Amino acid sequence: MKARNVWSIIRYGFTVLFLFICWILFSATFDIPYLFIGLIGSMVIALMVYPVFIEEHEAGRHSVIPRFLPLLGYLPLLLWALYSSSFNMLKAIVTGKIAPGIVHFKSTLRSDLARVLLAHAITFSPGTITMDLNEDHFIVHWMFVSTRHSRQAGNEIKGSLEGQLRKIWI
């Protein structure tokens, strides 16, 4: 069997699994008839959407399947980033010291999924909003612009999240 066909089957399987997990979460029941209907529905829908759900160039094992231990390390790091940026935002509100602006920077992450997770982590952090993500180029509205130098601004916004995501998706 050709590698392309194998990856198509794997992409289809991941899509079915994701849709079925969503079905279980949203239906909130473990009755056999509902599970069967959810599985059949997931399989049918996955046939239509799996090429879009996981794109072919992302169909490598390291692009789709996260490494488990670095993923466990990412979650506390993300929580720390969210809480510390919340306190920084609170301090800025109380003191009135903000310097809003739009910054551009690039990411060194190779996986589309990792870049999207980084964009979401940036947006979840108070004081930053990812306005655009195009390949590896980020455009972010940042409430605490301290520099217009793209690499330095990117390093301040991304913090250690990018490095941890790189460990998760090699």
C-alpha positions in Angstrom: 0.0 0.0 0.0 1.4 3.4 -0.9 2.3 5.8 1.8 -0.2 8.4 0.5 -3.0 5.9 0.9 -1.9 4.9 4.4 -1.8 8.6 5.5 -5.3 9.1 3.9 -6.6 6.3 6.1 -4.8 7.6 9.2 -6.2 11.1 8.5 -9.7 9.7 8.1 -9.3 7.7 11.3 -8.2 10.7 13.3 -11.1 12.7 11.9 -13.6 10.0 12.9 -12.1 9.8 16.3 -12.3 13.5 16.9 -15.9 13.8 15.6 -16.9 10.8 17.7 -15.4 12.3 20.9 -17.2 15.5 20.1 -20.4 13.5 19.7 -20.0 11.8 23.1 -19.2 15.1 24.8 -22.2 16.9 23.3 -24.7 14.1 23.6 -23.6 13.4 27.2 -25.0 9.9 27.0 -23.4 6.4 26.8 -26.5 4.6 25.6 -25.6 2.1 22.9 -28.0 3.3 20.2 -26.8 6.9 20.6 -23.1 5.8 20.5 -23.9 3.8 17.3 -25.6 6.7 15.6 -22.7 9.0 16.6 -20.1 6.6 15.3 -22.0 6.1 11.9 -22.5 9.9 11.7 -18.8 10.5 12.5 -17.8 8.1 9.8 -20.0 9.6 7.1 -19.0 13.2 8.0 -15.3 12.3 8.2 -15.5 10.9 4.6 -16.4 14.4 3.5 -14.2 16.5 5.7 -11.0 14.6 6.4 -9.0 16.2 3.6 -9.7 19.6 5.1 -9.5 18.5 8.8 -5.9 17.3 8.5 -4.3 18.6 5.4 -2.1 16.3 3.4 1.2 18.2 4.0 0.4 17.9 7.8 -0.2 14.2 7.6 3.1 13.2 9.2 3.1 11.4 12.5 5.0 14.2 14.3 2.7 16.9 12.8 -0.6 15.3 14.0 0.2 13.2 17.1 1.6 15.3 20.0 4.3 13.9 22.2 2.7 13.2 25.5 5.3 14.3 28.1 6.1 17.7 26.5 2.3 18.2 26.2 2.0 17.7 30.0 4.7 20.3 30.5 2.9 22.8 28.1 -0.3 22.9 30.1 1.2 24.4 33.3 3.3 26.7 31.2 0.2 28.0 29.4 -1.7 28.5 32.7 1.3 30.4 34.1 1.4 32.6 31.0 -2.4 33.3 31.3 -2.3 34.2 34.9 0.9 36.3 34.7 -0.5 38.2 31.8 -3.8 38.7 33.7 -1.9 40.3 36.6 0.1 42.5 34.2 -3.2 43.6 32.6 -4.7 44.4 36.0 -1.6 46.4 36.9 -1.8 48.3 33.6 -5.5 49.1 34.2 -4.8 50.4 37.7 -1.7 52.4 36.7 -2.9 53.4 33.3 0.4 52.4 31.8 -0.4 50.9 28.4 1.2 51.3 25.0 -1.1 49.5 22.5 0.1 48.7 19.1 0.3 46.1 16.3 3.5 44.0 16.0 4.6 41.6 13.3 6.8 38.6 14.0 7.6 35.1 12.6 7.5 31.8 14.3 10.0 29.0 13.9 7.3 26.3 14.4 7.0 24.0 11.4 3.6 22.4 12.2 0.4 24.2 11.2 -1.3 22.8 14.3 1.5 24.1 16.6 1.3 27.5 15.0 -2.5 27.6 15.5 -2.1 26.6 19.1 0.5 29.3 19.6 -1.9 31.9 18.0 -4.7 30.7 20.4 -2.4 30.9 23.4 -1.5 34.4 22.5 -5.1 35.4 22.0 -6.2 33.8 25.3 -3.6 35.9 27.2 -5.1 39.2 28.3 -3.5 42.1 26.5 -2.8 40.3 23.2 -4.9 39.4 20.2 -3.7 37.4 17.2 -5.1 39.3 14.3 -3.7 37.2 11.5 -1.6 34.1 11.0 -0.3 33.5 7.6 2.1 30.5 7.4 4.7 31.5 10.0 3.9 35.2 10.1 1.9 36.5 13.0 0.2 39.9 13.3 -0.7 40.6 17.0 -2.3 43.6 18.7 -0.4 44.0 21.9 -1.3 46.3 24.8 2.3 46.6 26.1 4.4 47.4 23.1 7.9 47.9 24.3 9.7 47.6 21.0 9.0 47.7 17.3 11.7 45.2 16.5 9.9 42.2 15.3 12.1 39.5 16.7 12.3 41.0 20.1 8.6 41.7 20.2 7.9 38.2 19.1 10.1 36.8 21.8 8.4 38.8 24.5 4.9 37.8 23.3 5.6 34.1 22.7 7.7 33.7 25.8 8.6 30.0 26.4 5.3 28.7 24.8 6.9 28.4 21.3 9.8 26.4 22.6 7.5 24.0 24.4 5.2 23.6 21.4 8.3 22.8 19.3 9.0 20.0 21.7 5.5 18.7 21.4 5.4 18.7 17.6 9.0 18.2 16.5 
